[in-house]
């Protein structure tokens, strides 16, 4: 990419960003769009424009987002959102502190080097951007010392700020657990790998007697995990017909007019997709199906509760300190019996995975890791192909008939600016659902853990396939004949290609923050979808609410995407320092835009109290180590004989990660007892309500609840008035 294409890319991206900001300022002020731009506030029962006309100011969102406190974010979107903003602000701080020193020092050092070999992947040319990179420095030059010291500066700044961030997140997590609010998950644990039922006992009697013996005073009751596959299927079908009935009644009500007061009763066909089959009255048909499914559901619920009990259970305690202690205790001599973990929020539990046995979980985990490793390897082939194929020079080589088209100056500039980056972004968009499926396949028991696992897989996908794949693909395609003639030169050619690839990544980062965050804030796509559904599809209030349901921050894909930017910016921060302000803009603008979204738009799907932070910290360290190894190799290619002095850096980073894991991670893995016991609760907790909170929707009808409570009646412990509920 030449300098004109780079400027065109930046200018066009910035122009699109401005247009999106103007659209946002106009659209968010319209009352009819409130459910798209302020759904969080509406769900919480607040007025979208709390401060009157001032909130309609086009720039008021910036002031509100910037002035909001961390506690505001926690109160509205939870600790997980606050921890995510700690991540954004930490990386932003690293880049600002690093850039203040590196930019005024390294850019003049690079641009004023007038002699020696210029390292670029461009044949016979050396564009203006290359002159601002380390590739402009003569091999073995004393100027390389400036870049060498910069490697230490970025590493030390990163480790210092990461340490501060880890301490702060640990504090946020402990403060959240000290809350006097009663939370059902703090009084429960989940037990798996329950041994076979002894002869003469039921599963419930086995579980109750086991935990009553160990915790005679604090044990309250148990809930045996059941196989809900069939009952869930019936319940979902029943809920579907209830929605269809509400829709049919709404259509019927809307058909009643002054001219035709009796209206027109809606009809539908009972066959595939309502296209074929017998024509029936929709209201009568739905009522018949509902009555039929209610009876079927009640029967299946009873069968499920009595005959489909699994080797797992939820155990409830009357004391949250005992529950915290029990969740981290070894209950059996072997790891494959009576294994426990702290209960998550009721909505997070993945019931089908709770019955999977210990060794099956281990086998599944290694199998999934193997599948992911194969997928990364084979995915690198199309990624490498895309990175090589979507540059104009390579397109013309492979498809000569395009030469006359791409030689049009205006079209050539636009294609060079956007084609490779857009192709890469689209290709990566297909990954998340596959990785979420694989993570569930491991047997992970909670939704937040699945998200963390998928996030980790996505991170390795993006780093190995995008960062490394683009470099490999672009370089090997251009220098294939040279590599074929001299295979030993492949390492040197790859290292020399790094400054030339910087322009691709500069444009990629700019596209992500200008276009990505512009679309995020303007919410054009959700707005269009909402209005189309409202006009043509939605007939009931429930359908309308579903049309504007905002979802959450989608950490499974958002954090790995951010981590890719971290990796790119770290690895090129010294080689091409111009990338630092682009990275700072990405994380600074992201902090501002997403803070607005967290306060007004997104609704958290779950709360894990910052459990994601250790994984974020480890991946930042991994990006830092990759950067240090990259710089060590590149200094070797530059024939800088003091390059081995960089070897302490990756060792230092590994030690830092080890110390963090030993000092902080245990309190993220388990809740500390001092935190659980430090504050009193607001009143006496209603244990019955906490028990009911964990009953799945498909088993929670009032009639069946009575039957279920009869099953549990003899398992209840009579909690005395003197029992401590701390």
Rosetta blueprint (number, residue, H / E / L):
1 X L
2 X L
3 X H
4 X H
5 X H
6 X H
7 X H
8 X H
9 X H
10 X H
11 X H
12 X H
13 X H
14 X H
15 X H
16 X H
17 X H
18 X H
19 X H
20 X H
21 X H
22 X H
23 X H
24 X H
25 X H
26 X H
27 X H
28 X L
29 X L
30 X L
31 X H
32 X H
33 X H
34 X H
35 X H
36 X H
37 X H
38 X L
39 X H
40 X H
41 X H
42 X H
43 X H
44 X L
45 X L
46 X L
47 X L
48 X L
49 X L
50 X L
51 X L
52 X H
53 X H
54 X H
55 X H
56 X H
57 X L
58 X L
59 X L
60 X H
61 X H
62 X H
63 X H
64 X H
65 X H
66 X H
67 X H
68 X L
69 X L
70 X H
71 X H
72 X H
73 X H
74 X H
75 X H
76 X H
77 X H
78 X H
79 X H
80 X H
81 X H
82 X H
83 X H
84 X H
85 X H
86 X H
87 X H
88 X H
89 X H
90 X H
91 X H
92 X H
93 X H
94 X H
95 X H
96 X H
97 X H
98 X H
99 X H
100 X H
101 X H
102 X H
103 X H
104 X H
105 X H
106 X H
107 X H
108 X H
109 X H
110 X H
111 X H
112 X L
113 X L
114 X L
115 X L
116 X L
117 X L
118 X L
119 X L
120 X L
121 X L
122 X L
123 X L
124 X L
125 X L
126 X L
127 X L
128 X L
129 X L
130 X H
131 X H
132 X H
133 X L
134 X H
135 X H
136 X H
137 X L
138 X L
139 X L
140 X L
141 X L
142 X L
143 X L
144 X H
145 X H
146 X H
147 X H
148 X H
149 X H
150 X H
151 X H
152 X H
153 X H
154 X H
155 X H
156 X H
157 X H
158 X H
159 X H
160 X H
161 X H
162 X H
163 X H
164 X H
165 X H
166 X H
167 X H
168 X H
169 X H
170 X H
171 X H
172 X H
173 X H
174 X H
175 X H
176 X H
177 X H
178 X L
179 X L
180 X L
181 X L
182 X L
183 X L
184 X H
185 X H
186 X H
187 X H
188 X E
189 X E
190 X E
191 X E
192 X E
193 X L
194 X L
195 X L
196 X L
197 X L
198 X L
199 X L
200 X L
201 X L
202 X L
203 X H
204 X H
205 X H
206 X H
207 X H
208 X H
209 X H
210 X H
211 X H
212 X H
213 X H
214 X H
215 X L
216 X L
217 X L
218 X L
219 X E
220 X E
221 X E
222 X E
223 X E
224 X E
225 X E
226 X E
227 X L
228 X L
229 X H
230 X H
231 X H
232 X H
233 X H
234 X H
235 X H
236 X H
237 X H
238 X H
239 X H
240 X H
241 X H
242 X H
243 X H
244 X H
245 X H
246 X H
247 X H
248 X H
249 X H
250 X H
251 X H
252 X H
253 X H
254 X H
255 X H
256 X L
257 X L
258 X L
259 X L
260 X L
261 X L
262 X L
263 X L
264 X L
265 X L
266 X L
267 X E
268 X E
269 X E
270 X L
271 X L
272 X H
273 X H
274 X H
275 X L
276 X L
277 X L
278 X L
279 X E
280 X E
281 X E
282 X H
283 X H
284 X H
285 X H
286 X H
287 X H
288 X H
289 X H
290 X H
291 X H
292 X H
293 X H
294 X H
295 X H
296 X H
297 X H
298 X H
299 X H
300 X H
301 X H
302 X H
303 X H
304 X H
305 X H
306 X H
307 X H
308 X L
309 X E
310 X E
311 X E
312 X E
313 X E
314 X E
315 X E
316 X E
317 X E
318 X L
319 X L
320 X H
321 X H
322 X H
323 X H
324 X H
325 X H
326 X H
327 X H
328 X L
329 X L
330 X L
331 X L
332 X L
333 X L
334 X L
335 X L
336 X L
337 X L
338 X L
339 X E
340 X E
341 X E
342 X E
343 X L
344 X L
345 X L
346 X H
347 X H
348 X H
349 X E
350 X L
351 X H
352 X H
353 X H
354 X H
355 X L
356 X L
357 X L
358 X H
359 X H
360 X H
361 X H
362 X H
363 X H
364 X H
365 X H
366 X H
367 X H
368 X H
369 X H
370 X H
371 X H
372 X H
373 X H
374 X H
375 X H
376 X H
377 X H
378 X H
379 X H
380 X H
381 X H
382 X H
383 X H
384 X H
385 X H
386 X H
387 X H
388 X H
389 X H
390 X L
391 X L
392 X H
393 X H
394 X H
395 X H
396 X H
397 X H
398 X H
399 X L
400 X H
401 X H
402 X H
403 X H
404 X H
405 X H
406 X H
407 X L
408 X L
409 X H
410 X H
411 X H
412 X H
413 X H
414 X H
415 X H
416 X H
417 X H
418 X H
419 X H
420 X H
421 X H
422 X H
423 X H
424 X H
425 X H
426 X H
427 X H
428 X H
429 X L
430 X L
431 X L
432 X H
433 X H
434 X H
435 X H
436 X H
437 X H
438 X H
439 X H
440 X H
441 X H
442 X L
443 X L
444 X L
445 X L
446 X E
447 X H
448 X H
449 X H
450 X H
451 X H
452 X H
453 X H
454 X H
455 X H
456 X H
457 X H
458 X H
459 X H
460 X H
461 X H
462 X H
463 X H
464 X H
465 X H
466 X H
467 X H
468 X H
469 X H
470 X H
471 X H
472 X H
473 X H
474 X H
475 X H
476 X H
477 X H
478 X H
479 X L
480 X H
481 X H
482 X H
483 X H
484 X H
485 X H
486 X L
487 X H
488 X H
489 X H
490 X H
491 X H
492 X H
493 X H
494 X H
495 X H
496 X H
497 X H
498 X H
499 X H
500 X H
501 X H
502 X H
503 X H
504 X H
505 X H
506 X H
507 X H
508 X H
509 X H
510 X H
511 X H
512 X H
513 X H
514 X H
515 X H
516 X H
517 X H
518 X H
519 X H
520 X H
521 X H
522 X H
523 X L
524 X H
525 X H
526 X H
527 X H
528 X H
529 X H
530 X H
531 X H
532 X H
533 X H
534 X H
535 X H
536 X H
537 X L
538 X L
539 X L
540 X L
541 X H
542 X H
543 X H
544 X H
545 X H
546 X H
547 X H
548 X H
549 X L
550 X L
551 X L
552 X L
553 X L
554 X L
555 X H
556 X H
557 X H
558 X H
559 X H
560 X H
561 X H
562 X H
563 X H
564 X H
565 X H
566 X H
567 X H
568 X H
569 X H
570 X H
571 X H
572 X H
573 X L
574 X L
575 X L
576 X L
577 X L
578 X L
579 X H
580 X H
581 X H
582 X H
583 X H
584 X H
585 X H
586 X H
587 X H
588 X H
589 X H
590 X H
591 X H
592 X H
593 X H
594 X H
595 X H
596 X H
597 X H
598 X H
599 X H
600 X H
601 X L
602 X L
603 X L
604 X L
605 X L
606 X L
607 X L
608 X L
609 X L
610 X L
611 X L
612 X L
613 X H
614 X H
615 X H
616 X H
617 X H
618 X H
619 X H
620 X H
621 X H
622 X H
623 X H
624 X H
625 X H
626 X H
627 X H
628 X H
629 X H
630 X H
631 X H
632 X H
633 X H
634 X H
635 X H
636 X H
637 X H
638 X L
639 X L
640 X L
641 X L
642 X L
643 X H
644 X H
645 X H
646 X H
647 X H
648 X H
649 X H
650 X H
651 X H
652 X H
653 X H
654 X H
655 X H
656 X H
657 X H
658 X H
659 X H
660 X H
661 X H
662 X H
663 X H
664 X H
665 X H
666 X H
667 X H
668 X H
669 X H
670 X L
671 X L
672 X L
673 X H
674 X H
675 X H
676 X H
677 X H
678 X L
679 X L
680 X L
681 X L
682 X L
683 X L
684 X L
685 X L
686 X L
687 X H
688 X H
689 X H
690 X H
691 X H
692 X H
693 X H
694 X L
695 X L
696 X L
697 X H
698 X H
699 X H
700 X L
701 X L
702 X H
703 X H
704 X H
705 X H
706 X H
707 X H
708 X H
709 X H
710 X H
711 X H
712 X H
713 X H
714 X H
715 X H
716 X L
717 X L
718 X L
719 X L
720 X L
721 X L
722 X L
723 X L
724 X L
725 X L
726 X L
